[in-house]
Amino acid sequence: MHVKNYMEDLVFQRLAEVLDNHRNVCTCERCRYDIAAIALNMLTPRYVVTSQGETFARVKSLEQQFNVDVVTAISHAVQLVSSQPHHDCK
């Protein structure tokens, strides 16, 4: 058994989609991970241990407001990282 934050999966699943809508943002690995970390800190974690818990988290993720919250957090993180990257984005 292990503890898993299902929210991590959701953020990384939606990250590419959000970045596609922000054309002038660096998409290197460092920037993507910085964006994901910031977004995850804005979102409520969804820890699961069992497959039943993961199924419940997946059902919850189908709710429209839940998806809006994830995309909003990622978009905000994109703005923060692009305004102050930790390296020279090209």
N, C-alpha and C positions, 0 to 999 in steps of 0.2 A: 504494500500500500504506500501511497504517497499523497501529499497535499498538493493541490494544483489550483492556481488562480485562473479560472476559466476566462476571466477578462483579458488576460494576456493574449489568448488565442484570438479573441474578437478584435482587439486593437490591431494585431498584426495582419488579420484578414482584411480589415478595412483600410489599413494604412496606404496601400498602393492606390486604391480608388481615390482617396482624399488627395494624395500627392499628384495624381493625374490632373486634378482640378487646380493645382497650384504650380503652374509651369515653370516659374522662375526660382524654384526652391532646390537647393542641393539635395540630391537623393543618395549620397554616399552612405555607406554602412554606419558611420559615426552619427551622421545627422538623423538617419532613420531610427537608430536606437535612442538617441536623445529625445526625439519626438515621441516615441513610444513610452519612454520612461516618464516624461512630463504628463502625457495623456493618462497613463495609468495612475499617477499620483492624484489626478483630478477626479478619477472615477472610483466608485465603491467597488472594492474587490468582491469577487464571487468565488470563494474557495470551495472546492469539492474534493471528496475523498473517494467516493464510490461511483460506479458507472450510473447509478440511479441519480446521484447528485448532479452529474454532468448532463444527464438527460434533462433534468429540471432546469439547469442553467441554459441549455440550448433552447428550451421552450420559452423561457423568459426573454432570451435574446431576439425572439421573433416579434416582440412587441415594438410598435413604431417608436414610442417615446424612448425606449431603451436604445434603439439604433440611433436616434437623433442625439442622445446624450453622448454616445461613443464618437460619432462623427464630429460633434461640436468640440469635444475635448481634443481630438486629434487636430482639428483645424486651428484651435487656439495654440496648441503646442507647435504646429508648423510656423505660425506667426512669431512665436517666441524664439524658436531656434533660428529661423531665417533672419531675425533682427540682430541676433548675437550668437553666431555659430562659434563652435569651439575650435575651428580651424579655418583656413582660407578656402571658402567655397568658390568654385569656378563655374 
